[in-house]
């Protein structure tokens, strides 16, 4: 039996990728700053980490989110 299902993409959108990339870079820089005892850079990284979801939300509202993409069809 063949069926096709339409999925929203599970976050595979420019908004999601941008948010995750910003947060990943901020976490990596913050971890290195913590290791090398640079407190001001740890706090800057924390602020940038919080900016990731904000950027993703703003991009999603601007039309770059998964809701604005055509559904991916998969035949199984």
Backbone as XML, in Angstrom:
<?xml version="1.0"?>
<chain id="A" units="angstrom">
  <residue number="1" name="UNK">
    <atom name="N" x="0.844" y="-1.159" z="0.000"/>
    <atom name="CA" x="0.000" y="0.000" z="0.000"/>
    <atom name="C" x="0.899" y="1.235" z="0.000"/>
  </residue>
  <residue number="2" name="UNK">
    <atom name="N" x="0.583" y="2.179" z="-0.857"/>
    <atom name="CA" x="1.370" y="3.400" z="-0.965"/>
    <atom name="C" x="0.567" y="4.565" z="-0.404"/>
  </residue>
  <residue number="3" name="UNK">
    <atom name="N" x="1.205" y="5.308" z="0.474"/>
    <atom name="CA" x="0.556" y="6.506" z="1.018"/>
    <atom name="C" x="1.548" y="7.654" z="0.973"/>
  </residue>
  <residue number="4" name="UNK">
    <atom name="N" x="1.022" y="8.839" z="0.795"/>
    <atom name="CA" x="1.857" y="10.029" z="0.820"/>
    <atom name="C" x="1.492" y="10.841" z="2.050"/>
  </residue>
  <residue number="5" name="UNK">
    <atom name="N" x="2.499" y="11.359" z="2.705"/>
    <atom name="CA" x="2.245" y="12.190" z="3.878"/>
    <atom name="C" x="2.908" y="13.542" z="3.677"/>
  </residue>
  <residue number="6" name="UNK">
    <atom name="N" x="2.214" y="14.569" z="4.098"/>
    <atom name="CA" x="2.760" y="15.927" z="4.011"/>
    <atom name="C" x="3.263" y="16.332" z="5.386"/>
  </residue>
  <residue number="7" name="UNK">
    <atom name="N" x="4.528" y="16.697" z="5.456"/>
    <atom name="CA" x="5.126" y="17.131" z="6.711"/>
    <atom name="C" x="5.484" y="18.602" z="6.600"/>
  </residue>
  <residue number="8" name="UNK">
    <atom name="N" x="5.509" y="19.268" z="7.725"/>
    <atom name="CA" x="5.889" y="20.676" z="7.732"/>
    <atom name="C" x="7.387" y="20.879" z="7.666"/>
  </residue>
  <residue number="9" name="UNK">
    <atom name="N" x="8.177" y="19.838" z="7.850"/>
    <atom name="CA" x="9.609" y="19.965" z="7.692"/>
    <atom name="C" x="10.396" y="19.884" z="8.974"/>
  </residue>
  <residue number="10" name="UNK">
    <atom name="N" x="9.747" y="19.834" z="10.114"/>
    <atom name="CA" x="10.422" y="19.685" z="11.409"/>
    <atom name="C" x="11.515" y="20.718" z="11.628"/>
  </residue>
  <residue number="11" name="UNK">
    <atom name="N" x="11.246" y="21.951" z="11.286"/>
    <atom name="CA" x="12.207" y="23.018" z="11.553"/>
    <atom name="C" x="13.259" y="23.231" z="10.491"/>
  </residue>
  <residue number="12" name="UNK">
    <atom name="N" x="13.117" y="22.589" z="9.356"/>
    <atom name="CA" x="14.092" y="22.774" z="8.279"/>
    <atom name="C" x="13.741" y="24.048" z="7.510"/>
  </residue>
  <residue number="13" name="UNK">
    <atom name="N" x="14.022" y="25.187" z="8.130"/>
    <atom name="CA" x="13.719" y="26.474" z="7.517"/>
    <atom name="C" x="14.886" y="27.424" z="7.771"/>
  </residue>
  <residue number="14" name="UNK">
    <atom name="N" x="14.995" y="28.464" z="6.970"/>
    <atom name="CA" x="16.063" y="29.440" z="7.218"/>
    <atom name="C" x="15.986" y="30.048" z="8.623"/>
  </residue>
  <residue number="15" name="UNK">
    <atom name="N" x="14.784" y="30.263" z="9.127"/>
    <atom name="CA" x="14.636" y="30.830" z="10.472"/>
    <atom name="C" x="15.193" y="29.882" z="11.530"/>
  </residue>
  <residue number="16" name="UNK">
    <atom name="N" x="14.871" y="28.608" z="11.423"/>
    <atom name="CA" x="15.349" y="27.628" z="12.406"/>
    <atom name="C" x="16.861" y="27.455" z="12.317"/>
  </residue>
  <residue number="17" name="UNK">
    <atom name="N" x="17.378" y="27.360" z="11.105"/>
    <atom name="CA" x="18.824" y="27.183" z="10.943"/>
    <atom name="C" x="19.587" y="28.394" z="11.467"/>
  </residue>
  <residue number="18" name="UNK">
    <atom name="N" x="19.076" y="29.580" z="11.220"/>
    <atom name="CA" x="19.739" y="30.790" z="11.708"/>
    <atom name="C" x="19.737" y="30.838" z="13.229"/>
  </residue>
  <residue number="19" name="UNK">
    <atom name="N" x="18.595" y="30.549" z="13.835"/>
    <atom name="CA" x="18.501" y="30.564" z="15.296"/>
    <atom name="C" x="19.460" y="29.560" z="15.923"/>
  </residue>
  <residue number="20" name="UNK">
    <atom name="N" x="19.483" y="28.354" z="15.392"/>
    <atom name="CA" x="20.353" y="27.315" z="15.946"/>
    <atom name="C" x="21.824" y="27.672" z="15.743"/>
  </residue>
  <residue number="21" name="UNK">
    <atom name="N" x="22.172" y="28.215" z="14.591"/>
    <atom name="CA" x="23.565" y="28.594" z="14.330"/>
    <atom name="C" x="24.028" y="29.695" z="15.278"/>
  </residue>
  <residue number="22" name="UNK">
    <atom name="N" x="23.192" y="30.704" z="15.478"/>
    <atom name="CA" x="23.541" y="31.783" z="16.413"/>
    <atom name="C" x="23.755" y="31.218" z="17.810"/>
  </residue>
  <residue number="23" name="UNK">
    <atom name="N" x="22.854" y="30.354" z="18.261"/>
    <atom name="CA" x="22.970" y="29.802" z="19.611"/>
    <atom name="C" x="24.166" y="28.874" z="19.744"/>
  </residue>
  <residue number="24" name="UNK">
    <atom name="N" x="24.462" y="28.096" z="18.713"/>
    <atom name="CA" x="25.605" y="27.186" z="18.760"/>
    <atom name="C" x="26.926" y="27.955" z="18.831"/>
  </residue>
  <residue number="25" name="UNK">
    <atom name="N" x="27.050" y="28.998" z="18.023"/>
    <atom name="CA" x="28.270" y="29.811" z="18.052"/>
    <atom name="C" x="28.407" y="30.511" z="19.405"/>
  </residue>
  <residue number="26" name="UNK">
    <atom name="N" x="27.307" y="31.062" z="19.916"/>
    <atom name="CA" x="27.354" y="31.743" z="21.214"/>
    <atom name="C" x="27.739" y="30.776" z="22.326"/>
  </residue>
  <residue number="27" name="UNK">
    <atom name="N" x="27.188" y="29.569" z="22.296"/>
    <atom name="CA" x="27.513" y="28.583" z="23.324"/>
    <atom name="C" x="28.980" y="28.170" z="23.243"/>
  </residue>
  <residue number="28" name="UNK">
    <atom name="N" x="29.480" y="27.988" z="22.024"/>
    <atom name="CA" x="30.878" y="27.595" z="21.839"/>
    <atom name="C" x="31.833" y="28.687" z="22.319"/>
  </residue>
  <residue number="29" name="UNK">
    <atom name="N" x="31.563" y="29.923" z="21.922"/>
    <atom name="CA" x="32.415" y="31.036" z="22.355"/>
    <atom name="C" x="32.318" y="31.216" z="23.869"/>
  </residue>
  <residue number="30" name="UNK">
    <atom name="N" x="31.116" y="31.103" z="24.414"/>
    <atom name="CA" x="30.942" y="31.234" z="25.856"/>
    <atom name="C" x="31.666" y="30.156" z="26.637"/>
  </residue>
  <residue number="31" name="UNK">
    <atom name="N" x="31.659" y="28.937" z="26.118"/>
    <atom name="CA" x="32.376" y="27.847" z="26.777"/>
    <atom name="C" x="33.881" y="28.096" z="26.758"/>
  </residue>
  <residue number="32" name="UNK">
    <atom name="N" x="34.399" y="28.535" z="25.619"/>
    <atom name="CA" x="35.831" y="28.846" z="25.536"/>
    <atom name="C" x="36.187" y="30.010" z="26.459"/>
  </residue>
  <residue number="33" name="UNK">
    <atom name="N" x="35.321" y="31.018" z="26.512"/>
    <atom name="CA" x="35.574" y="32.161" z="27.392"/>
    <atom name="C" x="35.552" y="31.735" z="28.854"/>
  </residue>
  <residue number="34" name="UNK">
    <atom name="N" x="34.663" y="30.827" z="29.207"/>
    <atom name="CA" x="34.621" y="30.318" z="30.580"/>
    <atom name="C" x="35.895" y="29.549" z="30.901"/>
  </residue>
  <residue number="35" name="UNK">
    <atom name="N" x="36.352" y="28.744" z="29.952"/>
    <atom name="CA" x="37.569" y="27.956" z="30.145"/>
    <atom name="C" x="38.790" y="28.855" z="30.334"/>
  </residue>
  <residue number="36" name="UNK">
    <atom name="N" x="38.860" y="29.930" z="29.543"/>
    <atom name="CA" x="40.001" y="30.847" z="29.619"/>
    <atom name="C" x="39.782" y="31.999" z="30.610"/>
  </residue>
  <residue number="37" name="UNK">
    <atom name="N" x="38.731" y="31.917" z="31.387"/>
    <atom name="CA" x="38.397" y="32.880" z="32.450"/>
    <atom name="C" x="38.333" y="34.315" z="31.905"/>
  </residue>
  <residue number="38" name="UNK">
    <atom name="N" x="37.404" y="34.510" z="30.969"/>
    <atom name="CA" x="37.140" y="35.838" z="30.413"/>
    <atom name="C" x="35.663" y="36.145" z="30.706"/>
  </residue>
  <residue number="39" name="UNK">
    <atom name="N" x="35.371" y="36.634" z="31.915"/>
    <atom name="CA" x="33.973" y="36.770" z="32.338"/>
    <atom name="C" x="33.128" y="37.682" z="31.453"/>
  </residue>
  <residue number="40" name="UNK">
    <atom name="N" x="33.683" y="38.783" z="30.960"/>
    <atom name="CA" x="32.877" y="39.679" z="30.143"/>
    <atom name="C" x="32.429" y="38.998" z="28.858"/>
  </residue>
  <residue number="41" name="UNK">
    <atom name="N" x="33.284" y="38.137" z="28.293"/>
    <atom name="CA" x="32.927" y="37.432" z="27.066"/>
    <atom name="C" x="31.893" y="36.344" z="27.334"/>
  </residue>
  <residue number="42" name="UNK">
    <atom name="N" x="31.931" y="35.762" z="28.524"/>
    <atom name="CA" x="30.896" y="34.795" z="28.905"/>
    <atom name="C" x="29.534" y="35.485" z="28.898"/>
  </residue>
  <residue number="43" name="UNK">
    <atom name="N" x="29.453" y="36.683" z="29.476"/>
    <atom name="CA" x="28.183" y="37.404" z="29.535"/>
    <atom name="C" x="27.736" y="37.890" z="28.160"/>
  </residue>
  <residue number="44" name="UNK">
    <atom name="N" x="28.667" y="38.315" z="27.338"/>
    <atom name="CA" x="28.310" y="38.712" z="25.970"/>
    <atom name="C" x="27.769" y="37.504" z="25.207"/>
  </residue>
  <residue number="45" name="UNK">
    <atom name="N" x="28.398" y="36.359" z="25.383"/>
    <atom name="CA" x="27.933" y="35.133" z="24.725"/>
    <atom name="C" x="26.546" y="34.753" z="25.215"/>
  </residue>
  <residue number="46" name="UNK">
    <atom name="N" x="26.284" y="34.974" z="26.497"/>
    <atom name="CA" x="24.960" y="34.677" z="27.043"/>
    <atom name="C" x="23.890" y="35.553" z="26.398"/>
  </residue>
  <residue number="47" name="UNK">
    <atom name="N" x="24.198" y="36.827" z="26.222"/>
    <atom name="CA" x="23.250" y="37.739" z="25.576"/>
    <atom name="C" x="23.023" y="37.330" z="24.123"/>
  </residue>
  <residue number="48" name="UNK">
    <atom name="N" x="24.093" y="36.960" z="23.429"/>
    <atom name="CA" x="23.960" y="36.507" z="22.039"/>
    <atom name="C" x="23.163" y="35.205" z="21.986"/>
  </residue>
  <residue number="49" name="UNK">
    <atom name="N" x="23.375" y="34.338" z="22.965"/>
    <atom name="CA" x="22.610" y="33.088" z="23.040"/>
    <atom name="C" x="21.118" y="33.381" z="23.139"/>
  </residue>
  <residue number="50" name="UNK">
    <atom name="N" x="20.750" y="34.375" z="23.937"/>
    <atom name="CA" x="19.341" y="34.753" z="24.061"/>
    <atom name="C" x="18.806" y="35.412" z="22.791"/>
  </residue>
  <residue number="51" name="UNK">
    <atom name="N" x="19.683" y="35.981" z="21.994"/>
    <atom name="CA" x="19.263" y="36.626" z="20.748"/>
    <atom name="C" x="18.924" y="35.613" z="19.658"/>
  </residue>
  <residue number="52" name="UNK">
    <atom name="N" x="19.398" y="34.382" z="19.790"/>
    <atom name="CA" x="19.126" y="33.357" z="18.785"/>
    <atom name="C" x="17.646" y="33.085" z="18.578"/>
  </residue>
  <residue number="53" name="UNK">
    <atom name="N" x="16.895" y="32.746" z="19.641"/>
    <atom name="CA" x="15.459" y="32.519" z="19.458"/>
    <atom name="C" x="14.710" y="33.770" z="18.998"/>
  </residue>
  <residue number="54" name="UNK">
    <atom name="N" x="15.168" y="34.929" z="19.431"/>
    <atom name="CA" x="14.536" y="36.177" z="18.995"/>
    <atom name="C" x="14.710" y="36.348" z="17.489"/>
  </residue>
  <residue number="55" name="UNK">
    <atom name="N" x="15.910" y="36.078" z="16.993"/>
    <atom name="CA" x="16.165" y="36.176" z="15.551"/>
    <atom name="C" x="15.335" y="35.149" z="14.785"/>
  </residue>
  <residue number="56" name="UNK">
    <atom name="N" x="15.253" y="33.934" z="15.308"/>
    <atom name="CA" x="14.450" y="32.904" z="14.654"/>
    <atom name="C" x="12.979" y="33.275" z="14.601"/>
  </residue>
  <residue number="57" name="UNK">
    <atom name="N" x="12.459" y="33.806" z="15.706"/>
    <atom name="CA" x="11.055" y="34.225" z="15.751"/>
    <atom name="C" x="10.801" y="35.362" z="14.766"/>
  </residue>
  <residue number="58" name="UNK">
    <atom name="N" x="11.711" y="36.336" z="14.740"/>
    <atom name="CA" x="11.551" y="37.467" z="13.824"/>
    <atom name="C" x="11.601" y="37.008" z="12.370"/>
  </residue>
  <residue number="59" name="UNK">
    <atom name="N" x="12.512" y="36.081" z="12.069"/>
    <atom name="CA" x="12.595" y="35.574" z="10.694"/>
    <atom name="C" x="11.355" y="34.768" z="10.325"/>
  </residue>
  <residue number="60" name="UNK">
    <atom name="N" x="10.823" y="34.011" z="11.282"/>
    <atom name="CA" x="9.607" y="33.242" z="11.017"/>
    <atom name="C" x="8.437" y="34.182" z="10.728"/>
  </residue>
  <residue number="61" name="UNK">
    <atom name="N" x="8.350" y="35.256" z="11.477"/>
    <atom name="CA" x="7.285" y="36.234" z="11.241"/>
    <atom name="C" x="7.479" y="36.964" z="9.915"/>
  </residue>
  <residue number="62" name="UNK">
    <atom name="N" x="8.723" y="37.069" z="9.459"/>
    <atom name="CA" x="9.016" y="37.737" z="8.189"/>
    <atom name="C" x="8.802" y="36.815" z="6.989"/>
  </residue>
  <residue number="63" name="UNK">
    <atom name="N" x="8.431" y="35.565" z="7.240"/>
    <atom name="CA" x="8.136" y="34.657" z="6.138"/>
    <atom name="C" x="9.192" y="33.613" z="5.856"/>
  </residue>
  <residue number="64" name="UNK">
    <atom name="N" x="10.163" y="33.464" z="6.738"/>
    <atom name="CA" x="11.219" y="32.482" z="6.528"/>
    <atom name="C" x="11.065" y="31.258" z="7.424"/>
  </residue>
  <residue number="65" name="UNK">
    <atom name="N" x="9.919" y="31.097" z="8.045"/>
    <atom name="CA" x="9.683" y="29.966" z="8.934"/>
    <atom name="C" x="9.147" y="28.757" z="8.200"/>
  </residue>
  <residue number="66" name="UNK">
    <atom name="N" x="8.993" y="27.675" z="8.934"/>
    <atom name="CA" x="8.546" y="26.420" z="8.341"/>
    <atom name="C" x="7.084" y="26.504" z="7.896"/>
  </residue>
  <residue number="67" name="UNK">
    <atom name="N" x="6.283" y="27.359" z="8.518"/>
    <atom name="CA" x="4.876" y="27.479" z="8.145"/>
    <atom name="C" x="4.709" y="28.111" z="6.766"/>
  </residue>
  <residue number="68" name="UNK">
    <atom name="N" x="5.692" y="28.854" z="6.310"/>
    <atom name="CA" x="5.610" y="29.527" z="5.017"/>
    <atom name="C" x="6.244" y="28.736" z="3.880"/>
  </residue>
  <residue number="69" name="UNK">
    <atom name="N" x="6.747" y="27.550" z="4.186"/>
    <atom name="CA" x="7.382" y="26.719" z="3.167"/>
    <atom name="C" x="6.366" y="25.713" z="2.630"/>
  </residue>
  <residue number="70" name="UNK">
    <atom name="N" x="6.517" y="25.300" z="1.384"/>
    <atom name="CA" x="5.612" y="24.276" z="0.866"/>
    <atom name="C" x="5.852" y="22.957" z="1.593"/>
  </residue>
  <residue number="71" name="UNK">
    <atom name="N" x="4.790" y="22.199" z="1.844"/>
    <atom name="CA" x="4.973" y="20.934" z="2.561"/>
    <atom name="C" x="5.796" y="19.938" z="1.756"/>
  </residue>
  <residue number="72" name="UNK">
    <atom name="N" x="6.636" y="19.207" z="2.462"/>
    <atom name="CA" x="7.448" y="18.166" z="1.828"/>
    <atom name="C" x="6.614" y="16.897" z="1.744"/>
  </residue>
  <residue number="73" name="UNK">
    <atom name="N" x="6.536" y="16.320" z="0.575"/>
    <atom name="CA" x="5.772" y="15.079" z="0.426"/>
    <atom name="C" x="6.728" y="13.909" z="0.346"/>
  </residue>
  <residue number="74" name="UNK">
    <atom name="N" x="6.383" y="12.866" z="1.058"/>
    <atom name="CA" x="7.199" y="11.657" z="1.087"/>
    <atom name="C" x="6.299" y="10.470" z="0.762"/>
  </residue>
  <residue number="75" name="UNK">
    <atom name="N" x="6.618" y="9.762" z="-0.261"/>
    <atom name="CA" x="5.875" y="8.554" z="-0.579"/>
    <atom name="C" x="6.491" y="7.357" z="0.121"/>
  </residue>
  <residue number="76" name="UNK">
    <atom name="N" x="5.694" y="6.637" z="0.849"/>
    <atom name="CA" x="6.192" y="5.457" z="1.561"/>
    <atom name="C" x="5.464" y="4.231" z="1.096"/>
  </residue>
</chain>
